[in-house]
Amino acid sequence: MFRCEITIPKTYNDGNKVEPQKFELTWKELLNKFHGVTVNEGKGGWQNLGIIYEEDNHKFTVDTSNIDIEFFRKYKEVLKERFKQEEIYIVTYPINRV
């Protein structure tokens, strides 16, 4: 089994809030593809050249028996455009279910 986590900010780079229907569409797409998805809210941050950036975000989590890296590479580009982001943070890693 593999887990994929997609972290998406709740605001655009200009500070305006992302429309809720964009998150709903993303949830539906992942649900249709993987037959299960969990969304959690959280706070993230990073530092660049001494400036600290903080943001509230949604983390979409899916578990799958077959990881399709090419799907996630293509979907990342869709999400970058949809959410007007320079980057979308996506990680995948193996998991063991007990």
C-alpha positions in Angstrom: 0.0 0.0 0.0 1.0 3.6 -0.6 -0.2 6.9 0.8 -0.3 10.1 -1.2 -0.7 13.5 0.6 -1.6 16.6 -1.4 -1.3 19.9 0.5 -3.2 22.9 -0.9 -3.3 26.4 0.6 -6.7 27.9 1.4 -5.6 31.2 -0.1 -4.2 32.3 -3.4 -0.7 33.8 -3.5 -2.3 37.3 -3.5 -4.0 36.5 -0.1 -7.6 36.0 -1.4 -9.5 33.0 -0.2 -9.8 30.0 -2.6 -13.4 29.3 -3.5 -14.8 26.3 -1.6 -16.1 24.6 -4.8 -12.5 24.1 -6.0 -11.7 22.0 -2.9 -15.0 20.1 -3.4 -14.1 19.4 -7.0 -10.6 18.1 -6.0 -12.2 15.9 -3.3 -14.6 14.4 -5.8 -11.9 13.8 -8.4 -9.8 12.0 -5.9 -12.7 10.0 -4.5 -13.7 8.9 -8.0 -10.1 7.9 -8.9 -9.1 6.1 -5.6 -12.6 5.3 -4.0 -11.5 7.0 -0.8 -10.0 10.3 0.3 -9.6 12.1 3.6 -9.3 15.8 4.0 -7.7 17.5 7.0 -7.1 21.1 7.8 -3.8 22.4 9.1 -1.3 25.2 9.3 1.9 25.1 7.4 4.9 27.3 6.9 8.2 27.7 5.3 11.1 30.1 5.3 12.9 31.7 2.3 15.7 34.3 2.5 14.9 35.0 6.1 11.2 35.6 5.5 8.7 33.2 7.2 5.6 32.3 5.3 2.6 30.8 7.0 -0.6 29.4 5.5 -3.7 27.5 6.4 -4.2 24.5 4.1 -6.2 21.4 3.3 -4.4 18.1 3.1 -6.0 15.5 0.9 -4.9 11.9 1.7 -5.5 8.8 -0.4 -4.3 5.2 0.1 -3.8 3.0 -2.9 -2.4 -0.5 -3.7 -0.7 0.8 -6.9 1.0 4.1 -6.9 0.7 5.9 -10.3 3.4 8.5 -10.2 2.6 9.7 -13.7 -1.0 10.4 -12.6 0.2 12.5 -9.7 2.7 14.4 -11.9 -0.1 15.4 -14.3 -2.6 16.0 -11.6 -0.1 18.4 -9.9 -0.2 20.6 -12.9 -4.0 20.6 -12.9 -3.9 21.7 -9.3 -1.3 24.3 -9.8 -3.5 25.9 -12.4 -6.8 25.5 -10.5 -5.4 27.0 -7.2 -3.1 29.5 -9.0 0.0 28.2 -7.2 3.6 28.2 -8.2 4.0 24.8 -6.5 1.7 22.2 -4.9 3.3 19.9 -2.3 2.6 16.2 -3.1 4.3 13.3 -1.3 3.9 9.5 -1.6 5.3 6.8 0.6 4.7 3.2 1.4 2.5 2.3 4.3 1.6 -0.9 6.2 -2.0 -1.5 7.2 -2.6 -3.4 10.4 
